[in-house]
Amino acid sequence: MSQQIMDLVESAYLKSKAPSIRIGDTVDVRTRILEGDKERIQTFNGVVIARRGRGLNENITVRRIVGKQGVERVFMLHSPNVLDVISRRHGKARRAKLYFLRDRVGKARRLREVRLTRGRAADAFEQATEAGDAERELVGAS
């Protein structure tokens, strides 16, 4: 009984359309940043090296290199501060966690690219167009 109540409460906060991303994808994560009374959008792009959790607790770890220094951020996918996750490139990964990329340097860090099938390519295109619509709405509101 209590699990049914928890599922009901969680379903109210889940995003209706979860992004279709996989481990190894290069993504742009757009987040809403509040600085005082101002609001802006920050984009963090990098490679998805881990994905954890289910439901409201689902999160991804994105890694990028900034000034020869590795930076990793964990994003909760259903957070209201995460506007969208746009997949830019699809990398081939044969592991669930790509933590070994932390030790790689230069070209060894890159993953082999995977060409999309029609269904997944259409999803990526639809995701990108929805992201543009969301940005226009947010910019128009401020």
C-alpha positions in Angstrom: 0.0 0.0 0.0 2.7 2.5 0.9 4.6 1.8 -2.3 1.5 2.6 -4.3 1.3 6.0 -2.5 5.0 6.6 -3.2 4.5 5.9 -6.9 1.5 8.2 -7.0 3.5 11.1 -5.4 6.5 10.4 -7.6 4.4 10.4 -10.8 3.4 14.0 -10.1 7.0 15.2 -10.3 8.3 13.0 -13.2 8.9 14.7 -16.5 6.6 13.5 -19.2 9.3 13.0 -21.8 12.6 11.6 -20.5 15.6 12.1 -22.7 16.7 9.1 -24.7 20.4 9.1 -24.0 22.9 6.2 -23.5 26.2 5.8 -21.9 28.9 7.2 -24.2 26.7 9.9 -25.8 28.1 13.4 -26.0 25.3 15.6 -24.7 24.5 19.2 -23.9 22.7 19.6 -20.6 20.9 22.9 -20.2 20.3 24.0 -16.6 18.5 26.9 -15.1 20.8 29.0 -12.8 19.4 31.5 -10.3 21.7 34.3 -9.3 20.0 36.6 -6.9 16.7 37.7 -8.6 18.1 36.9 -12.1 17.8 33.7 -14.0 20.0 32.4 -16.8 20.6 29.2 -18.7 23.9 27.4 -18.5 24.9 24.6 -20.9 27.3 21.9 -19.8 28.5 19.6 -22.6 30.4 16.4 -22.2 30.3 12.6 -22.4 27.8 10.6 -20.3 30.0 8.2 -18.3 27.4 6.9 -15.9 23.7 6.6 -15.4 22.1 5.6 -12.1 18.7 5.3 -10.4 15.2 4.9 -11.6 12.2 7.2 -11.4 12.7 10.5 -9.6 16.2 9.5 -8.5 17.5 8.9 -12.0 20.7 10.8 -12.7 23.6 11.0 -15.2 27.3 11.8 -14.7 28.7 14.0 -17.5 32.4 14.5 -18.0 34.3 17.2 -20.0 37.8 18.6 -20.1 38.2 22.3 -19.2 41.7 23.8 -19.4 43.5 20.3 -19.3 41.5 19.5 -16.1 38.6 17.0 -16.0 35.3 18.2 -14.7 32.4 15.9 -13.9 28.8 17.0 -12.9 25.9 14.9 -11.8 22.5 15.9 -13.1 19.2 14.7 -11.8 17.2 14.0 -15.0 13.8 14.9 -13.5 14.9 18.0 -11.7 13.0 21.2 -12.5 16.4 23.0 -12.9 17.4 20.7 -15.8 15.6 22.1 -18.8 16.7 19.5 -21.3 19.4 17.0 -22.3 20.3 17.2 -26.0 22.3 14.3 -27.5 25.0 15.6 -30.0 27.0 12.5 -30.8 26.4 8.8 -30.0 29.4 6.9 -28.9 29.8 3.2 -28.8 30.2 1.9 -25.2 30.5 -1.7 -24.2 30.4 -0.9 -20.5 27.7 0.4 -18.2 30.1 2.8 -16.5 32.9 4.6 -18.4 35.1 5.5 -15.4 38.2 4.3 -17.3 37.9 7.5 -19.4 39.2 9.4 -16.4 42.7 7.9 -17.0 42.7 8.5 -20.7 44.5 11.5 -22.3 44.1 13.1 -25.8 42.6 11.1 -28.6 42.4 7.9 -26.5 39.6 9.6 -24.6 37.3 9.6 -27.7 34.7 6.9 -28.2 33.8 5.4 -31.6 30.7 7.1 -33.1 27.6 5.1 -33.7 25.3 6.0 -36.7 21.7 6.3 -35.8 18.8 4.3 -37.1 15.8 6.2 -38.4 13.8 5.8 -35.1 16.5 7.1 -32.8 17.5 9.9 -35.2 13.9 11.1 -35.3 13.9 11.1 -31.5 17.1 13.2 -31.4 15.7 15.7 -33.9 12.5 16.0 -32.0 14.4 16.5 -28.8 16.5 19.3 -30.4 13.4 21.1 -31.7 11.7 20.9 -28.4 14.8 22.4 -26.7 14.7 25.4 -29.1 11.0 25.9 -28.3 11.7 25.8 -24.5 14.5 28.3 -24.8 12.3 30.7 -26.8 9.6 30.4 -24.1 12.0 31.1 -21.3 13.7 34.0 -23.0 10.3 35.5 -23.8 9.2 35.2 -20.2 12.1 37.2 -18.8 
